[in-house]
Amino acid sequence: MSANVGLAIQCVGIVLLALLSLSMRGSIKSPSLTCWTSAWIALSLALVSLFAGFHLAPEQKLFYSIYFFGEYAFGLMFISGCRYHATGVRPTRRCASMLIPAALLAVALPYLSADFNDLFTVQAAVMAVLFATSFIVLRPALRRTKGSLGLRVMAAALILLTIDFLHYVPVFGARKGLWGIIVPLSYLQYTSIFDLTLEILLGFGTMMVL
């Protein structure tokens, strides 16, 4: 299976998850659900942009920037949803202002290297921080409810996603022998499937909670 096929499968999976989350808004009124739904929509747009960037060379940097910003927006909105669910604090303008440095980084990042895999090493580190932050802000709810099943699923998914994206930093660095080892390219082709599996687990965790 090629990396493009894996990415296409991930795109379809996340779009379906976003649509399912949208459909729940008709029966469940919750600021957390609003934030999480917006997060899945942002991630859907990010992945579609990345797929387009891989196939439209003249506009590659533009689509990469949209991809990076979409993933940052996903992470920040997911944090906001977890924060509201755990503490009842609604998203503020200060939270929204975090999108400004995210946008600046997203615009600048594609110009740092012509190799997307080098850019993804930075992206993976940033996403690991965002997933870890989501877990941290969710912890009061875990303690308060003594760990409901849905929250335990969410927490497990956030921890696994943090580890998953952290491990991409040495893995993608090692693809050229940076650490004295070379990771087989066949392993890198399945990263989208790894991500999708854990993201679906996270998505169903949020639905169980709601």
C-alpha positions in Angstrom: 0.0 0.0 0.0 1.4 3.4 -1.0 1.5 6.4 1.3 -1.1 8.2 -1.0 -3.6 5.3 -0.5 -3.1 5.4 3.2 -3.7 9.2 3.2 -6.8 8.8 1.1 -8.2 6.2 3.6 -7.4 8.6 6.5 -9.2 11.5 4.7 -12.4 9.4 4.2 -12.3 8.1 7.8 -11.9 11.6 9.3 -14.6 13.1 7.0 -17.0 10.4 8.1 -16.1 11.1 11.8 -16.8 14.8 11.3 -20.2 14.1 9.7 -21.1 11.8 12.5 -20.1 14.4 15.0 -22.2 17.0 13.1 -25.2 14.7 13.1 -25.0 14.5 16.9 -25.4 18.3 17.3 -29.1 18.0 16.4 -29.8 16.1 19.6 -27.0 17.1 21.9 -26.4 20.8 22.8 -22.9 21.1 24.3 -20.1 23.6 23.9 -17.7 20.6 24.1 -19.4 18.9 21.1 -19.3 22.2 19.2 -15.5 22.5 19.8 -14.9 18.8 19.0 -17.0 18.9 15.8 -15.2 22.0 14.6 -11.9 20.2 15.4 -12.9 17.2 13.2 -14.0 19.5 10.4 -10.6 21.3 10.6 -8.7 18.0 10.5 -10.8 16.9 7.5 -9.9 20.0 5.6 -6.3 19.7 6.6 -6.0 16.1 5.3 -7.8 16.9 2.0 -5.4 19.9 1.5 -2.4 17.6 2.2 -3.7 15.1 -0.4 -4.1 17.9 -2.9 -0.7 19.3 -2.1 0.9 15.9 -2.9 -0.7 16.0 -6.4 -0.6 19.7 -7.3 3.0 20.6 -7.4 2.7 24.3 -8.5 0.5 25.1 -5.4 2.2 22.7 -3.0 3.3 25.2 -0.4 -0.1 26.8 -0.2 -1.8 23.4 0.4 0.9 22.4 2.9 0.2 25.7 4.8 -3.5 24.9 4.9 -2.7 21.4 6.1 -0.5 22.6 8.9 -2.9 25.3 10.1 -5.8 22.9 9.9 -4.0 20.4 12.2 -3.1 23.2 14.6 -6.7 24.4 14.6 -7.8 20.8 15.3 -5.5 20.5 18.2 -6.4 23.9 19.7 -10.2 23.4 19.3 -9.9 19.9 20.8 -8.1 21.3 23.8 -11.0 23.9 24.2 -13.6 21.1 24.1 -11.7 19.1 26.7 -11.2 22.2 28.9 -15.0 23.0 28.9 -15.9 19.4 29.6 -13.5 19.2 32.5 -13.9 22.7 34.1 -17.0 24.3 32.5 -14.8 27.2 31.1 -16.0 28.3 27.7 -13.5 29.2 25.0 -12.3 32.8 25.3 -10.7 35.4 23.0 -7.4 34.5 24.5 -7.8 30.9 23.3 -8.8 32.1 19.8 -5.7 34.3 19.7 -3.6 31.2 19.8 -4.6 30.7 16.2 -2.5 33.7 15.2 0.9 32.1 16.0 -0.4 28.8 14.6 -1.2 30.6 11.3 2.2 32.2 11.2 4.0 28.9 11.8 1.8 27.2 9.2 2.7 29.8 6.6 6.4 29.8 7.3 7.0 26.0 7.7 6.7 25.0 4.0 9.6 27.3 3.2 12.0 25.6 5.6 12.6 22.6 3.5 11.7 21.2 0.1 11.2 17.7 1.6 7.8 17.3 3.2 9.2 14.6 5.5 11.5 17.1 7.1 8.5 19.4 7.7 6.5 16.6 9.1 9.2 16.0 11.8 8.4 19.5 13.2 4.7 19.0 12.7 4.7 15.8 14.6 6.4 17.4 17.6 3.9 20.2 17.7 0.9 17.8 17.4 2.3 15.6 20.2 2.3 18.7 22.5 -1.3 19.5 21.5 -2.5 16.0 22.2 -0.6 15.9 25.6 -2.2 19.3 26.5 -5.7 17.9 25.7 -5.0 15.0 28.1 -3.7 17.3 30.8 -6.8 19.6 30.7 -9.1 16.6 30.7 -7.7 15.2 33.9 -10.0 17.1 36.3 -13.0 15.3 34.6 -11.2 12.0 34.9 -10.7 12.5 38.7 -14.2 13.9 39.2 -16.1 11.0 37.6 -13.6 8.4 38.7 -12.9 7.7 35.1 -16.1 7.0 33.1 -15.7 4.6 30.2 -15.9 7.3 27.6 -13.3 9.5 29.4 -11.0 6.5 29.8 -11.2 5.8 26.1 -10.5 9.5 25.3 -7.6 9.6 27.8 -6.1 6.4 26.3 -6.4 7.7 22.8 -4.8 11.0 23.7 -1.9 9.3 25.4 -1.4 6.9 22.4 -1.6 9.8 19.9 1.0 11.7 22.0 3.3 8.7 21.9 2.5 8.1 18.2 3.4 11.6 17.1 6.4 11.8 19.4 7.8 8.6 17.9 7.6 10.2 14.4 10.4 12.7 15.3 13.1 10.1 15.6 11.5 7.8 12.9 11.4 10.5 10.2 14.8 11.7 11.3 16.2 8.2 10.9 14.9 7.7 7.4 18.2 9.2 6.1 20.3 7.6 8.8 20.4 10.6 11.0 20.5 8.5 14.2 22.8 5.9 12.8 19.9 3.7 11.7 17.6 3.7 8.6 13.9 3.1 9.0 12.4 1.1 6.1 10.2 3.3 3.8 7.5 0.6 4.0 7.0 1.5 7.6 6.5 5.2 6.8 3.8 4.2 4.3 1.5 3.1 7.1 1.7 6.2 9.3 -1.7 7.5 8.0 -3.4 4.2 9.0 -1.8 4.3 12.5 -3.0 7.9 12.9 -6.5 7.1 11.7 -6.9 4.1 14.0 -6.1 6.3 17.1 -8.1 9.3 15.9 -11.2 7.1 15.4 -10.7 5.8 18.9 -10.5 9.4 20.2 -13.6 10.3 18.2 -15.7 7.5 19.6 -14.5 8.3 23.0 -15.9 11.8 22.7 -19.2 10.3 21.5 -19.4 8.0 24.5 -18.8 10.9 26.8 -21.6 13.0 25.2 
